[in-house]
Amino acid sequence: MTKPLRLTQVERKEISDTKMLEVAIDLIVERGTAQLTLKDVGERAGYSRGLAGYRFGHKAGLFDFVLRSVGDEWIAELTSVTNHKSGYHAIAAALDAHSKFCEDAPKHFEAFYRLWFESLAPNSPLRPVIMGIHGRRHRDVMGWIEQGIEEGLIAPLVSPKLIADQFSAAVIGIVYQWMSDAENIEEIRSLHNGLKKMMKMMLVKAD
């Protein structure tokens, strides 16, 4: 009889990290960050009460892990849908993916943006992480527009920075609206589609 393969330490760590990530997301959504404890994360994930503390050190370390994990999940999807696209077409694909991510993984989405908004508190240890994610989003949008200008799809007078600023602010506004009324999926779809129309008006050259 073949003996079952034993998991390596790296594999066991990946499994436990995944379980604790999902539990942390659930608890952030259910209780908020203030009521979450590392002990609860470890126990609810099926491990000892001390494992989460050992792995992340403190709650800020856990929240950093959640932000980076969900952020990486989103970046992978964004990269996939915008591959070989530029200008308005890349922005439209990104907005469609953002709307779909909101619907398909609402707990991941909500936990991520709860931490995003809480990073605005004075001296928040999460601020550098959020600023990095925001900077990446802003650079992506600017890059899509600059490429669209180079390809002749967007008028050269369009300011990539200004459009990226407006786009980023509008997306955060949509998120805030969604978190205020998460059950109203049709409105969120409508807001994403409305932003797509605005971007099209500003970016697509008239024939």
Buried (B, 14 or more C-beta within 10 A) or exposed (E): EEEEEEEEEEEEEEEBBEBBBBBBBBBBBEEEBEEBBBBBBBBBBEBEBEBBBEBBEEBBBBBBBBBEBBBEBBBEBBEEBBEEBBBBBBBBBBBBBBBBBBEEBBBBBBBBBBBBEBBEEEEBBBBEBBEEBBEEBBEBBBBBBBBBBEEEBBEEEBEBEEBBBBBBEBBBEBBEBBEEEBEEBEEBBEBBBEBBEEBEEBBBEEE
